[in-house]
């Protein structure tokens, strides 16, 4: 790797997809909250960061449509849409 190209905190990090438990080992500068680590297939321990969507779970890459609602946004949208529908009928 070329010297002086990457920031000082550039290191391998395990990205863990919350929706399907798929793991990726990627070089990153992401700030890790907590001290969560996990062993990779090479036997070494790396810091872990959790993500909601990755290429292993995103519908564009998987070809499967899947609704992921981790923050209750879908219910909020449905209630707003129902209220708007009632107003439009009046």
N, C-alpha and C positions, 0 to 999 in steps of 0.2 A: 504494500500500500504506500502511496506517495506521502511523504512526511509533510506535515503542516496543512493537509487538506481537510481533515476532519476535526471537529471540536474535541476538547480534552475528555468530555464525558461520553464519547462514542464507544459503545461496547455491544456485545451480543445480548439480546433480550428475547425471552420467550413471550410471544403474543398468544394469549389463550382466548378463543372465541367462546363467549358465554352461552351461545345458543346451541352449539353442537360439540363442544369440548375439543375442537380441532386446535392443534398447536403449531406455531411457526417460530423458528429461530432466525431472527433478523438483526442485523446491526442497526442500532438506534441511539438517539440522544434523549429519548423520552424520560421524563421524571417519574420515578417509581415511588408510589405511596406505600408505606409500610415496608416490611422486610420479607415479602413473599418470594421464595425461591423454589425452583424445581429442577430435578435432574433431567438432562437431555439424553438422547440415545448414545452419546459419546461418554457418558458417565460423569460429566462435569455439571456443576450447579450454576444456574443462571437466574437473574432476576426475572420475575413474571409480571406482566401487565395484562389486564383483562380488557377485551373489546367486545362490543355488542354485535358488530357485523364485520365479517371478513370475506375474502373471496370464497371461502368454503361454505358460507351461509347466505351470501347475497344472491337474490333471484336472478340477476343478470348473468352471473357465472354458473349457477347451478341449473338454470332453466326451469326451476320450480317456483311458483308463486307461493309465498309464505308471508303471513301477517305477523309481525313482531311488534308487540306493544308493551314496552317496558315501563312506560311512565303514565299509563292511563289515557293517552292521547286519543285513542280510538273511541272510547266511551264519551269523552268530552266532545269530539267531533259529531258523534251520532246525536247527542242531546242538542247541540247547536243546530244541526240539520233538521231535526224534528221540530224545533221551535220556529225555524225559518219556513218550514213547510206549512205550519199552522197559520203563520202570518200571511203567507201567499194565498191561502185558501179564503181568507176573510175579504 
